[in-house]
Structure formats: C-alpha cells, structure tokens
Amino acid sequence: MIDYVDYRMKEWIRWARRGCGAGLGYGKQTIEADLIEMGGVLISGKGAKPPIEAHPRAEQIERGVRGLEPELRKVAVTRYLHHGSKRAKARKLQCSVATYYRQVDRLHFHIQEFLDGERDSAC
C-alpha cells in the first residue's frame, strides 16, 4: 500500500460522501452511482444532498478514479466507501483476500501514476 495515496483516497471518499462534484463540472452522478449502474451494491440515502464546496485535492483523485478501468473503480469504491473487514470486501469483489490486497496495490499504483502525471504536466 502506498500510504500517501491511501491518505488521498480517504480524503476523496470523505468528500464524495458529502455530494461528489455537485456543480463542479463532473457528471451528475457519483462513482457510487456509476457502480450501481455497473451492477454494484445500492447504498440507500435520504433526501437530496446539498451542494458542496470545491475541494481541488479530492477533485483530482475523482478525475483519477474516473479514469480507471471499471474493475479498479469497483476496488476503489469497495475499499474506501464500504465498511467491513478485508475478508468482507474481498467477498464483495468476489475474490480471495490475497487478490483483494493485490487489487488495492494496483489501484494505489495507478492513482500514484495519475498524480505524478498531473504534477509533471503542471510544470
């Protein structure tokens, strides 16, 4: 696990739980809604979420997550949005715990590459 990426992903999911990009130029649905459309698990909520403030660091991770292949997006949402043990998360992804850890490592690697690429293009 890449600790810095893990920290940034946790920062992103806290932001996403508050409304994920409402009015920030992204799609009208969250990664969670995308997952539901892909056959994931529905997480019920009540009422409309109020607009949220811009959060450039979380928005950067959102762009990175949206750019991932669907399998890794599911890993991101399962790892950071769903509660439960590693074993429960592995079951949700229909894989072994060892495979779950490898997928999380792959996720972190891809997000780190995305962040490095964004930093390099900003220079």
Backbone bond lengths (Angstrom), bond angles and torsions (degrees), N, CA, C in turn:
res aa  C-N    CA-C-N  psi(-1)  N-CA   C-N-CA  omega(-1)  CA-C   N-CA-C  phi
1 M - - - 1.446 - - 1.526 108.79 -
2 I 1.301 115.50 139.04 1.465 121.18 175.83 1.533 106.58 -94.70
3 D 1.326 116.64 110.53 1.466 121.18 -173.61 1.524 112.90 -57.00
4 Y 1.338 117.08 -42.58 1.460 119.79 -179.03 1.525 110.87 -62.71
5 V 1.319 116.44 -43.66 1.466 120.22 179.54 1.523 109.69 -65.74
6 D 1.320 117.89 -41.49 1.457 121.68 177.82 1.533 110.18 -58.21
7 Y 1.321 117.05 -44.28 1.471 121.71 177.62 1.529 110.49 -60.07
8 R 1.332 116.08 -47.12 1.473 120.14 -179.01 1.529 111.54 -65.35
9 M 1.323 117.43 -36.88 1.461 121.13 178.56 1.532 110.14 -66.65
10 K 1.320 117.70 -39.01 1.466 121.03 177.85 1.531 110.10 -66.44
11 E 1.312 116.07 -38.84 1.465 121.25 175.79 1.526 109.72 -61.24
12 W 1.332 116.62 -44.10 1.464 122.80 179.23 1.526 111.46 -61.61
13 I 1.333 117.46 -45.90 1.459 118.63 -175.03 1.524 111.13 -70.10
14 R 1.330 117.98 -31.68 1.477 119.44 174.38 1.524 109.46 -62.08
15 W 1.324 117.12 -42.11 1.459 122.60 177.76 1.531 109.87 -65.42
16 A 1.324 116.38 -44.83 1.463 120.88 -177.72 1.522 111.95 -62.53
17 R 1.312 117.09 -36.08 1.465 120.56 179.44 1.525 111.90 -65.99
18 R 1.319 116.98 -22.71 1.469 120.35 -179.79 1.518 112.54 -86.70
19 G 1.330 118.86 -6.55 1.454 118.14 177.40 1.501 115.01 148.32
20 C 1.313 119.32 -15.87 1.456 125.01 171.19 1.518 115.07 47.07
21 G 1.294 117.17 77.29 1.445 120.28 165.99 1.503 116.67 82.62
22 A 1.317 119.33 13.97 1.459 120.92 -179.53 1.520 109.57 -56.83
23 G 1.320 116.15 115.05 1.446 120.70 178.13 1.512 114.49 74.25
24 L 1.306 119.42 15.47 1.455 121.62 -177.58 1.522 112.57 -104.15
25 G 1.326 117.05 13.51 1.449 119.62 177.60 1.520 114.36 91.26
26 Y 1.306 118.06 3.28 1.460 121.28 176.86 1.521 108.60 -96.45
27 G 1.300 115.88 176.08 1.451 121.09 176.47 1.517 110.66 -57.97
28 K 1.315 115.10 161.86 1.457 119.80 -177.05 1.515 112.46 -76.29
29 Q 1.318 118.12 -6.30 1.453 117.88 179.21 1.510 111.39 -120.90
30 T 1.303 113.65 155.41 1.452 120.98 -177.98 1.517 110.47 -82.39
31 I 1.324 115.55 171.72 1.456 120.93 172.92 1.529 108.61 -57.26
32 E 1.318 116.19 -37.10 1.463 121.12 178.92 1.526 109.76 -58.81
33 A 1.334 117.83 -45.44 1.465 121.05 178.82 1.524 110.67 -65.55
34 D 1.326 117.05 -38.99 1.461 119.99 175.83 1.519 110.35 -59.34
35 L 1.330 116.58 -42.75 1.458 121.17 -179.98 1.523 109.99 -61.55
36 I 1.315 116.94 -42.48 1.458 120.75 179.20 1.525 109.71 -59.50
37 E 1.325 116.78 -44.38 1.457 120.53 178.52 1.523 112.08 -62.95
38 M 1.335 116.43 -29.57 1.463 120.83 179.67 1.531 110.99 -84.35
39 G 1.325 117.83 5.80 1.454 120.11 178.30 1.511 113.79 96.69
40 G 1.318 117.12 16.74 1.460 120.82 179.73 1.520 111.02 -78.50
41 V 1.300 116.11 -164.79 1.456 122.62 -176.60 1.515 109.75 -93.79
42 L 1.313 116.38 132.36 1.462 121.67 177.93 1.516 110.00 -76.95
43 I 1.314 116.07 131.87 1.455 121.75 175.96 1.516 106.31 -113.89
44 S 1.312 116.47 115.97 1.458 119.28 -173.83 1.516 111.15 -78.01
45 G 1.306 115.15 148.34 1.450 122.50 176.62 1.518 108.35 -138.76
46 K 1.294 117.07 169.84 1.457 119.89 -178.52 1.516 109.19 -124.17
47 G 1.321 115.40 130.08 1.455 120.77 173.73 1.509 113.90 71.67
48 A 1.314 114.60 168.39 1.459 120.78 179.14 1.519 109.66 -75.48
49 K 1.302 114.91 143.90 1.454 119.62 177.78 1.526 108.77 -85.88
50 P 1.307 117.34 137.98 1.464 119.23 178.70 1.519 110.30 -70.34
51 P 1.339 116.88 155.29 1.468 118.76 176.79 1.528 109.81 -58.78
52 I 1.312 116.16 149.39 1.456 120.29 -179.29 1.516 109.91 -113.55
53 E 1.304 114.43 162.75 1.453 120.29 178.77 1.519 110.08 -75.48
54 A 1.316 115.49 155.27 1.461 120.56 175.42 1.520 109.58 -63.38
55 H 1.297 115.88 143.94 1.461 122.24 178.30 1.533 106.33 -142.45
56 P 1.332 117.37 87.64 1.468 120.94 -172.86 1.524 114.37 -53.33
57 R 1.322 117.93 -38.27 1.479 119.14 -178.66 1.525 110.55 -68.33
58 A 1.333 117.31 -41.79 1.464 120.69 177.99 1.524 110.59 -69.08
59 E 1.318 117.14 -38.73 1.464 121.19 178.64 1.531 110.41 -63.04
60 Q 1.316 116.63 -35.35 1.461 120.60 177.31 1.532 110.17 -63.02
61 I 1.324 116.78 -44.87 1.465 120.26 177.86 1.523 109.68 -65.48
62 E 1.318 118.00 -39.52 1.474 121.43 177.26 1.529 110.04 -56.32
63 R 1.325 117.28 -44.91 1.473 119.91 177.60 1.523 110.56 -61.17
64 G 1.320 116.33 -41.78 1.459 120.30 178.70 1.520 112.50 -63.87
65 V 1.321 116.59 -42.92 1.464 120.62 -179.88 1.521 110.09 -67.03
66 R 1.319 117.32 -41.89 1.471 120.24 178.72 1.525 111.69 -63.06
67 G 1.323 117.40 -25.82 1.459 121.06 179.50 1.523 114.26 -83.98
68 L 1.321 117.24 -5.03 1.457 121.02 -179.40 1.526 111.09 -77.34
69 E 1.317 115.34 157.27 1.465 119.66 171.73 1.531 107.98 -64.40
70 P 1.341 117.77 152.63 1.476 120.80 -175.58 1.528 114.08 -52.87
71 E 1.324 118.17 -38.88 1.468 120.68 -179.62 1.524 111.44 -60.34
72 L 1.336 116.84 -43.12 1.469 119.67 179.99 1.522 111.80 -73.53
73 R 1.331 118.48 -29.73 1.475 120.18 173.82 1.521 109.63 -62.44
74 K 1.347 116.89 -41.01 1.462 120.03 177.44 1.522 110.75 -62.00
75 V 1.331 116.35 -40.24 1.469 120.65 178.04 1.529 109.19 -61.91
76 A 1.334 117.04 -44.82 1.468 121.10 -179.14 1.523 110.90 -59.82
77 V 1.325 116.62 -47.54 1.463 120.33 -177.94 1.525 110.38 -67.41
78 T 1.329 116.66 -42.77 1.470 119.65 -179.95 1.522 110.90 -64.47
79 R 1.324 117.10 -44.38 1.474 121.28 -177.52 1.525 111.93 -65.24
80 Y 1.343 116.14 -43.20 1.465 119.22 -170.07 1.522 115.07 -103.92
81 L 1.315 118.93 -19.29 1.460 119.82 -177.31 1.525 112.17 -100.47
82 H 1.305 117.04 -39.49 1.458 120.81 -175.06 1.522 111.21 -86.75
83 H 1.312 114.52 141.61 1.456 120.63 176.51 1.521 108.40 -88.68
84 G 1.289 116.16 159.65 1.453 120.25 176.27 1.519 111.07 130.18
85 S 1.303 113.96 174.38 1.458 120.92 -178.38 1.529 110.59 -74.49
86 K 1.313 114.81 167.21 1.472 120.09 175.72 1.529 109.57 -60.21
87 R 1.328 116.01 -37.93 1.467 120.78 179.11 1.535 110.52 -62.54
88 A 1.343 116.90 -43.89 1.465 120.87 179.20 1.524 110.64 -64.44
89 K 1.326 116.90 -39.87 1.462 120.38 178.53 1.524 110.68 -66.92
90 A 1.322 116.87 -38.37 1.475 120.37 176.78 1.529 109.70 -62.98
91 R 1.326 117.02 -42.99 1.474 120.18 177.42 1.516 110.76 -60.16
92 K 1.333 116.23 -42.81 1.467 120.56 179.78 1.530 110.61 -59.87
93 L 1.332 116.27 -35.27 1.466 121.38 178.70 1.533 112.14 -88.96
94 Q 1.314 116.23 0.16 1.467 123.06 178.82 1.531 111.93 58.44
95 C 1.328 114.78 51.10 1.461 119.99 178.74 1.528 109.04 -147.60
96 S 1.310 115.46 172.97 1.465 120.24 176.51 1.529 109.56 -76.36
97 V 1.315 116.42 165.63 1.466 120.94 177.48 1.527 109.53 -63.53
98 A 1.332 117.96 -40.18 1.471 120.92 178.85 1.532 110.65 -61.35
99 T 1.331 116.81 -41.52 1.470 120.33 177.78 1.520 110.49 -67.15
100 Y 1.330 116.60 -38.56 1.470 120.50 176.93 1.534 109.93 -57.42
101 Y 1.326 117.15 -46.86 1.472 120.45 179.19 1.529 110.94 -61.71
102 R 1.329 117.21 -41.30 1.476 119.81 177.96 1.526 111.08 -63.82
103 Q 1.340 116.82 -38.60 1.465 120.08 179.17 1.531 110.99 -67.31
104 V 1.320 117.29 -39.84 1.471 120.27 177.08 1.530 109.30 -63.75
105 D 1.322 117.42 -41.75 1.467 120.21 176.57 1.526 110.80 -60.88
106 R 1.333 117.19 -42.57 1.474 121.20 177.71 1.526 110.41 -61.95
107 L 1.324 116.35 -43.97 1.465 121.89 177.63 1.520 110.04 -56.79
108 H 1.323 116.81 -50.90 1.462 120.88 -178.77 1.527 111.07 -61.35
109 F 1.317 117.15 -40.74 1.461 121.03 178.66 1.534 110.63 -60.59
110 H 1.337 116.73 -46.22 1.474 120.18 -179.10 1.525 111.65 -66.10
111 I 1.319 117.08 -39.91 1.469 119.14 178.53 1.527 110.15 -67.68
112 Q 1.328 117.88 -39.65 1.468 120.53 177.01 1.528 110.57 -61.64
113 E 1.326 117.08 -42.64 1.472 120.20 176.79 1.520 110.76 -61.58
114 F 1.329 117.17 -41.53 1.461 121.29 178.46 1.531 110.11 -61.44
115 L 1.331 117.25 -47.33 1.463 120.94 -179.98 1.526 111.25 -62.35
116 D 1.324 116.70 -42.56 1.460 120.44 177.71 1.528 110.85 -61.73
117 G 1.313 116.97 -41.89 1.463 121.74 178.96 1.517 112.26 -64.15
118 E 1.311 116.90 -40.78 1.471 120.50 177.74 1.525 110.86 -66.20
119 R 1.335 116.43 -39.62 1.469 120.39 179.44 1.527 109.55 -65.64
120 D 1.333 116.90 -43.16 1.463 120.74 -179.74 1.538 111.46 -64.90
121 S 1.330 117.27 -37.62 1.459 119.31 -178.82 1.523 111.79 -74.64
122 A 1.328 117.83 -19.31 1.469 121.40 179.24 1.521 111.40 -81.34
123 C 1.315 117.58 -16.19 1.474 120.97 -177.00 1.520 111.05 -82.50
